[in-house]
Amino acid sequence: MTKVKSVDTIEIKVFIGLKDLDTGRTVPYDVVEKEILDYVSKEKMCVTLTKTRFIYVNGAENGVIVGLINYPRFPKAKKHLESQALNLALHFKNRFKQKRLSIMYPDRTRMLYEE
């Protein structure tokens, strides 16, 4: 018999560019996937990983969107998921040498940046 379990919907997305600030080279997707797999294995998380392309004034770059949800099998409080997203974003901002990245929460978007 199929059962149903529901939780409050919480979706958070972390937008990460892949152009290395030091070299100008793009971090290959397979390197990103391996890094994220290692990170979520260590942190006991489950995320989605989506390739994307950022188009902006006078430029463009490849990137990824890392998605977190409130998964009914292992429900989390909103604050906990927000904390996980922030920690993940900070880790990969530094790892992929990004000047800025964004975290989109259900009710706001935060940009982490260097001046």
MARVOMAR-726938 format. One line per 2 residues: number of its first residue (from 0); their letters; for each residue x, y, z of C-alpha. Coordinates in pm, 1 decimal. Layout:
% residues N
NUM	A	X,Y,Z | ...
END
This chain:
% residues 115
0	MT	0.0,0.0,0.0 | 132.6,342.5,-96.0
2	KV	161.3,586.7,190.2 | 202.9,964.4,178.4
4	KS	413.6,1181.3,405.8 | 400.9,1560.0,376.6
6	VD	611.9,1843.5,514.4 | 610.1,2219.0,470.3
8	TI	763.8,2309.7,135.5 | 1102.7,2476.4,165.0
10	EI	1319.1,2518.4,-143.6 | 1654.7,2694.0,-142.0
12	KV	1881.7,2740.8,-442.4 | 2248.9,2836.6,-441.7
14	FI	2374.0,2996.0,-765.8 | 2748.0,2946.2,-822.4
16	GL	2954.4,3071.9,-1116.5 | 3244.9,2859.6,-1232.6
18	KD	3492.3,3112.6,-1370.8 | 3802.0,3098.4,-1148.6
20	LD	3894.4,3455.5,-1048.3 | 4266.8,3377.0,-1037.1
22	TG	4303.0,3208.9,-1375.4 | 3992.3,3312.3,-1572.3
24	RT	3937.5,2945.3,-1655.6 | 3605.5,2769.9,-1607.1
26	VP	3599.3,2491.2,-1348.8 | 3489.8,2173.9,-1535.2
28	YD	3146.6,2036.6,-1443.7 | 3285.2,1694.0,-1348.3
30	VV	3516.7,1863.1,-1094.9 | 3219.4,2053.3,-951.5
32	EK	3010.2,1736.7,-929.6 | 3290.7,1550.3,-748.4
34	EI	3343.7,1839.1,-503.9 | 2973.3,1860.5,-426.2
36	LD	2946.9,1483.1,-385.9 | 3235.5,1490.9,-137.7
38	YV	3080.6,1786.3,48.3 | 2730.4,1639.1,81.6
40	SK	2869.8,1299.0,181.4 | 3063.6,1463.8,462.8
42	EK	2773.2,1688.4,567.4 | 2503.6,1417.8,529.1
44	MC	2299.1,1616.9,279.2 | 2108.7,1550.3,-41.7
46	VT	2101.9,1819.8,-309.4 | 2024.9,1864.1,-676.4
48	LT	2287.3,1992.8,-917.2 | 2183.0,2174.8,-1234.0
50	KT	2409.4,2319.9,-1503.0 | 2329.0,2680.6,-1591.2
52	RF	2465.7,2974.5,-1786.8 | 2481.1,3324.0,-1637.2
54	IY	2434.6,3602.8,-1891.3 | 2514.8,3951.6,-1764.6
56	VN	2620.0,4295.1,-1892.0 | 2922.8,4248.7,-2118.2
58	GA	2972.0,3884.0,-2034.9 | 2861.5,3533.5,-1956.3
60	EN	2987.3,3229.6,-1769.1 | 2893.1,2872.9,-1693.7
62	GV	2768.0,2788.0,-1349.6 | 2558.0,2554.3,-1140.1
64	IV	2249.1,2575.6,-925.5 | 2260.0,2363.3,-610.4
66	GL	1910.3,2289.1,-481.9 | 1803.5,2198.4,-131.0
68	IN	1450.2,2097.0,-31.8 | 1270.0,1994.2,282.2
70	YP	1267.2,1624.7,198.0 | 976.7,1442.8,370.3
72	RF	1186.7,1134.6,450.3 | 1429.3,1347.4,655.4
74	PK	1240.3,1669.2,737.4 | 1435.8,1972.2,855.2
76	AK	1341.8,2299.1,1018.3 | 1359.6,2605.5,792.4
78	KH	1646.5,2753.5,995.4 | 1845.5,2430.8,961.8
80	LE	1807.5,2421.1,581.6 | 1898.5,2791.1,560.5
82	SQ	2211.0,2725.2,765.6 | 2306.6,2429.6,545.4
84	AL	2262.3,2641.5,232.0 | 2473.4,2925.7,371.8
86	NL	2753.5,2690.4,476.4 | 2750.1,2518.6,137.8
88	AL	2754.5,2855.6,-41.3 | 3047.9,2986.3,163.5
90	HF	3243.5,2665.8,107.3 | 3198.5,2669.9,-269.9
92	KN	3244.8,3045.9,-300.1 | 3593.5,2993.2,-164.0
94	RF	3657.5,2658.8,-335.1 | 3564.1,2788.8,-681.0
96	KQ	3716.9,3134.8,-619.6 | 3403.8,3337.3,-680.8
98	KR	3371.8,3710.0,-617.5 | 3000.4,3673.7,-552.6
100	LS	2720.8,3420.3,-547.0 | 2353.1,3417.8,-457.4
102	IM	2132.6,3212.7,-228.8 | 1761.6,3220.2,-312.8
104	YP	1535.1,3144.4,-17.3 | 1154.8,3122.7,-41.9
106	DR	1117.8,3481.2,80.5 | 1444.1,3659.7,-7.5
108	TR	1768.9,3637.8,-201.9 | 2108.5,3698.3,-41.6
110	ML	2428.5,3778.4,-226.3 | 2763.2,3685.1,-72.2
112	YE	3038.8,3901.6,-217.3 | 3387.8,4042.3,-196.6
114	E	3460.0,4407.9,-264.1
END
